[in-house]
Amino acid sequence: SSSYRLRFLGSDEILIREGEKGDYVYLVKSGKLKAFKIEGDKEVELGQIQPGEFVGEMAYINGEARSANVSSLTPCELIEMPIGNLDSVLFSKPAWAKALMKTLSKRLKKSNEEKFSSED
């Protein structure tokens, strides 16, 4: 069996729920998603996920539960990879490993910008 498969979402479908155990990591082939948290009775958008970016990768990196919700803004095509197989998938697909690095550096840059702008 292959260690990854395609997954399709319509618009406005939940892919990841905050607090759940992360079993899969996704690479976005097409479409757009958003990450958000629910605070009280309102939804706070954390950012958007574009084609070529990973989503759900923090569970792979730190082994923690999902830290936010993710839903589709448009119909999406995703590559779904079990977290347990991700090491071997990334090893055999350098382009995907590079996409993961790009995603992480983008998130890091964004969180640093937010940290420094909220300190004034």
Buried (B, 14 or more C-beta within 10 A) or exposed (E): EEEBEEBEBEEEEEBBEBEEEBEBBBBBBEBBBBBBEEEEEEEEEBBEBBBBBBBBBBBBEEEEEBBBBBBBBEBBBBBBBBBEBBEEBBEEBEEBBEBBEEBBEBBEEEEEEEEEEEEE
